[in-house]
Amino acid sequence: MDEILNEELWRTVPIFLLAFMTYAFIWGASGGKLPAVLAPIISLVLSLGTLPLRVWYRRRRHEG
């Protein structure tokens, strides 16, 4: 596996945890009015959805 891709996959874990805990905090502060099922969904979209962009940016930066 490409070294940059491997590094970015490992960086996805803290991004997922940060997004998950942020949504959990907002959910708790709202008194549970927001759907709890959105916490893992939003976290996955933020962490894995930005993966191609982060890999593209790092490859572009290392080329030049």
Contacts in CASP RR format, 6 or more apart in sequence:
PFRMAT RR
TARGET T0000
AUTHOR 0000-0000-0000
METHOD contacts of the structure
MODEL  1
MDEILNEELWRTVPIFLLAFMTYAFIWGASGGKLPAVLAPIISLVLSLGT
LPLRVWYRRRRHEG
4 55 0 8 1.000
4 58 0 8 1.000
4 59 0 8 1.000
4 62 0 8 1.000
5 55 0 8 1.000
7 58 0 8 1.000
8 51 0 8 1.000
8 54 0 8 1.000
8 55 0 8 1.000
8 58 0 8 1.000
9 51 0 8 1.000
11 54 0 8 1.000
12 47 0 8 1.000
12 48 0 8 1.000
12 51 0 8 1.000
13 47 0 8 1.000
15 46 0 8 1.000
15 47 0 8 1.000
15 50 0 8 1.000
16 43 0 8 1.000
16 44 0 8 1.000
16 46 0 8 1.000
16 47 0 8 1.000
17 43 0 8 1.000
19 42 0 8 1.000
19 43 0 8 1.000
19 46 0 8 1.000
19 47 0 8 1.000
20 39 0 8 1.000
20 40 0 8 1.000
20 43 0 8 1.000
23 38 0 8 1.000
23 39 0 8 1.000
23 42 0 8 1.000
23 43 0 8 1.000
24 39 0 8 1.000
26 34 0 8 1.000
27 34 0 8 1.000
27 36 0 8 1.000
27 39 0 8 1.000
END
